[in-house]
């Protein structure tokens, strides 16, 4: 009976490897220069046409009963015969009852390039935070004329990784971290100080001075917390406004700042979506990272440079490629 059933159903196991959050953290932080160099090289390959990108819009399904949502984020990168197919399915965990103190839950997947079965499963929490941090560091590198004093608002996972990779860039003497929970900012600053003893990290409360070369926002704010009147940083990087209800930047920035994004899909969420719907900004005025690599950054004029990331499936894809390559070591 069992042999007959097996001959009719013809089930073949689908082999896969699972990487948990701490494995991902170790792989992405043990050699940050190598990770950032990999991402930079992959982006350059796409920008110069050596690789092709199939990046569909991120789909966000909001919960009408609360503030949570779940998201489907697919991406395919082709470089000759090398094809990397990925998709991430994550939720925004507002309730945090069964899984406390973790806002991002879910998994990312790598698919076989020919047969489309799942070859790798990745816990998505730290993957999402780390790839956002390295995205912020690259933006800081490309957009800032100097970054000696960098300030970060929000000392959670994304704020930690943004500081980690910013310190890895070099040229950063001091990073200040502020958070509505001062103890969290202090813990994050202490950890980073041990990891980067040549950089001075200090923690303070929200609302203290933002006299800095670059300001990174990594919050869950639902109201704008940064406007031209309260920030003199020449470069501002916004990482936290990744849904319709989240906002970090006052609309008065529209029209007076040069706007950059990770990918143009970021214009469909958060502050950029609100500005576009209000007619304050045209999408043609926004430059993505591939555009930066192709055309550079204008060094003329005194406009503030604002970089906005709402979470990119492209950075998921590239990070997954790095994880797969280095998990073999």
C-alpha positions in Angstrom: 0.0 0.0 0.0 2.7 2.5 1.0 4.8 1.6 -2.1 1.7 2.1 -4.3 0.8 5.4 -2.6 4.4 6.6 -3.1 4.3 5.6 -6.8 1.1 7.6 -7.3 2.0 10.7 -5.3 5.7 10.9 -6.5 6.9 13.2 -3.8 10.6 14.3 -3.9 12.1 16.2 -0.9 13.1 19.8 -1.6 16.5 20.4 0.0 17.0 23.8 1.7 19.2 25.5 4.3 17.9 27.7 7.1 19.9 30.6 8.5 18.7 32.0 11.8 19.0 35.6 13.0 22.2 35.2 14.9 23.9 33.3 12.0 22.9 36.2 9.7 24.2 38.8 12.2 27.6 37.0 12.4 28.0 36.7 8.6 27.0 40.3 8.0 29.2 41.9 10.8 32.4 39.8 10.8 33.8 41.7 7.9 31.7 44.8 7.3 34.0 46.2 4.6 33.7 43.0 2.6 29.9 43.1 2.9 29.6 46.8 1.9 32.1 46.2 -1.0 29.9 43.3 -2.2 26.8 45.4 -2.2 28.6 48.3 -3.9 29.9 46.0 -6.6 26.5 44.4 -7.2 24.9 47.8 -7.5 27.6 49.0 -9.9 27.0 45.9 -12.1 23.3 46.7 -12.4 24.0 50.4 -13.0 26.4 49.8 -15.8 24.3 47.2 -17.5 26.4 44.1 -16.7 23.5 42.7 -14.7 19.8 43.1 -15.1 17.2 43.8 -12.4 13.6 42.7 -12.2 12.2 44.6 -9.2 8.4 44.5 -8.8 6.6 46.9 -6.5 6.5 45.9 -2.9 3.0 44.8 -1.9 1.8 45.9 1.5 -1.4 44.4 3.0 -2.5 46.6 5.9 -4.6 45.3 8.8 -7.8 47.3 9.0 -8.2 46.4 12.7 -4.8 47.7 13.7 -1.5 49.3 12.7 0.2 46.1 11.5 0.7 44.8 8.0 2.4 42.1 6.0 4.6 42.6 2.9 5.6 40.6 -0.1 8.9 41.7 -1.6 10.2 39.9 -4.8 13.4 40.6 -6.7 15.4 38.9 -9.5 19.0 39.8 -10.4 20.5 38.2 -13.5 24.2 38.4 -14.3 25.0 36.2 -17.3 24.2 32.7 -16.4 24.0 33.6 -12.7 20.4 34.2 -11.6 19.4 35.1 -8.1 15.7 34.9 -7.3 14.4 36.0 -3.9 11.2 36.9 -2.1 10.7 38.2 1.4 7.4 37.7 3.3 7.4 39.8 6.5 4.9 41.2 8.9 4.9 44.4 11.0 4.3 43.0 14.4 2.6 45.8 16.4 0.8 43.6 18.9 4.0 41.8 20.1 2.2 39.4 22.3 3.6 36.0 21.1 6.8 37.6 19.8 7.6 40.5 22.1 9.9 43.4 21.3 10.3 42.4 17.6 8.6 44.7 15.1 9.7 42.8 12.0 8.7 39.1 11.8 8.8 36.6 8.9 11.2 35.0 6.5 13.1 35.6 3.3 13.6 33.0 0.7 16.1 32.2 -2.1 14.7 30.1 -5.0 16.5 27.7 -7.3 17.2 29.6 -10.6 15.9 26.9 -12.8 13.4 24.8 -10.8 12.1 27.5 -8.4 12.0 25.5 -5.2 13.2 27.2 -2.1 16.9 26.6 -1.5 17.5 28.9 1.5 15.2 30.2 4.3 16.4 33.3 6.3 15.0 34.7 9.5 14.1 38.2 8.3 14.4 40.4 11.4 18.1 41.1 11.5 18.5 40.6 7.8 16.1 43.5 7.2 17.7 45.7 9.8 21.3 45.0 8.7 20.6 45.6 5.0 18.9 48.9 5.9 22.0 49.8 7.9 24.4 49.1 5.0 22.1 51.0 2.6 22.3 54.0 5.0 26.1 53.7 5.2 26.4 53.7 1.4 24.1 56.7 1.1 26.2 58.5 3.8 29.4 57.7 1.8 28.0 58.9 -1.5 26.1 62.0 -0.4 28.1 63.5 2.4 31.1 65.8 1.9 32.1 65.0 5.5 30.7 62.7 8.2 33.0 63.3 11.2 30.0 63.9 13.5 27.0 61.7 12.7 23.8 61.7 14.7 21.3 58.9 14.8 17.8 59.2 16.2 16.5 55.8 17.1 18.8 53.3 18.8 16.9 50.1 18.0 18.1 47.4 15.6 18.1 49.7 12.5 19.8 52.5 14.4 22.5 50.0 15.7 23.3 48.7 12.2 23.3 52.2 10.7 25.9 53.2 13.3 27.8 49.9 12.9 28.3 50.3 9.1 28.8 54.1 9.3 31.7 53.5 11.7 33.0 50.8 9.4 33.2 53.4 6.6 35.9 55.4 8.3 36.0 59.2 8.5 33.5 59.1 11.4 35.0 60.4 14.6 31.8 60.7 16.7 28.4 59.0 16.5 25.6 60.2 18.9 22.6 58.0 19.5 19.3 59.3 20.8 16.2 57.3 21.7 12.9 57.8 23.5 14.3 55.1 25.8 17.6 56.6 27.0 18.7 53.2 28.5 18.4 51.6 25.1 20.6 54.4 23.5 23.1 53.8 26.3 23.3 50.0 25.7 23.7 50.5 22.0 26.4 53.1 22.4 28.2 50.8 24.9 28.1 47.9 22.5 29.3 49.9 19.5 32.1 51.5 21.6 33.5 48.0 22.3 33.2 47.1 18.6 34.8 50.3 17.3 37.1 51.7 20.0 38.5 54.3 17.7 35.1 56.0 17.3 33.5 57.9 20.1 29.8 56.9 20.7 27.6 58.9 23.1 24.0 58.5 24.1 21.4 61.1 24.9 17.7 61.7 25.0 15.4 62.8 22.1 15.4 66.5 21.4 19.0 67.4 22.2 21.1 69.2 19.7 21.4 67.9 16.1 24.5 70.0 15.2 26.1 67.4 13.0 27.5 66.6 9.6 24.8 63.9 8.9 21.6 62.9 10.6 20.1 59.4 10.3 16.5 58.9 11.4 15.6 55.3 12.3 12.4 55.7 14.2 8.8 54.4 14.2 7.4 57.9 14.3 3.9 58.7 12.9 4.5 62.4 12.9 7.4 64.4 11.3 10.3 64.9 13.6 12.7 66.8 11.3 12.1 70.1 9.5 14.4 72.7 7.9 13.9 74.8 11.1 15.3 72.3 13.5 18.1 70.6 11.6 21.2 72.0 10.0 22.7 68.8 8.9 23.7 68.9 5.2 22.8 65.3 4.8 19.7 63.6 6.3 19.0 59.9 5.9 15.4 58.7 6.7 14.9 55.0 7.3 11.8 54.7 9.5 8.8 56.0 7.4 8.1 52.8 5.5 4.2 52.7 5.7 1.4 55.1 5.0 1.0 56.0 8.7 4.7 56.6 9.4 6.5 60.0 8.9 9.9 61.4 9.8 10.3 64.4 7.5 8.2 67.6 7.5 6.7 68.3 4.1 8.5 71.7 4.1 11.6 69.8 2.9 9.8 69.2 -0.5 11.1 71.7 -3.0 14.1 72.9 -0.9 16.1 69.6 -0.6 17.6 67.3 -3.2 15.8 63.9 -2.8 17.5 60.5 -3.2 16.1 57.1 -2.6 17.3 53.5 -2.5 14.9 52.5 -5.3 12.1 54.4 -6.9 9.6 52.0 -5.1 10.3 54.1 -2.0 8.1 56.8 -3.5 5.1 54.6 -2.9 5.3 54.8 1.0 5.7 57.2 3.9 6.8 60.8 3.4 7.4 60.7 -0.3 4.0 59.2 -1.0 2.4 62.0 1.1 4.4 64.7 -0.7 3.6 63.3 -4.1 -0.1 63.0 -3.4 -0.1 66.6 -2.2 1.5 67.7 -5.4 4.6 68.9 -3.5 7.1 66.8 -5.5 7.4 65.2 -8.9 8.9 61.7 -9.0 11.2 62.9 -11.9 12.9 65.0 -9.2 13.9 61.9 -7.2 17.2 60.1 -7.9 17.8 56.4 -6.9 21.1 54.8 -6.0 21.5 53.4 -9.5 21.2 57.0 -10.8 23.8 58.1 -8.3 26.2 55.5 -9.6 25.5 56.4 -13.3 25.5 60.2 -12.9 27.1 61.0 -9.6 25.9 63.6 -7.1 25.9 67.3 -7.9 28.3 69.2 -5.7 26.9 72.6 -6.7 24.4 74.5 -4.6 23.7 74.4 -0.9 20.5 72.3 -0.9 20.2 69.7 1.9 20.6 66.2 0.5 17.9 63.9 1.8 18.1 60.1 1.3 15.0 58.0 2.0 14.7 54.3 2.2 11.5 52.4 2.9 13.0 49.0 2.6 14.1 47.6 -0.7 13.7 44.0 -2.1 16.9 44.8 -4.1 18.9 45.1 -0.9 17.3 41.9 0.4 18.4 40.1 -2.8 21.9 41.4 -2.7 22.3 40.6 1.0 21.0 37.1 0.4 23.6 36.6 -2.3 26.3 37.7 0.1 24.9 35.4 2.8 24.8 32.4 0.5 28.3 33.0 -0.8 29.8 33.4 2.7 27.8 30.7 4.5 29.9 28.3 2.5 33.1 29.5 4.1 
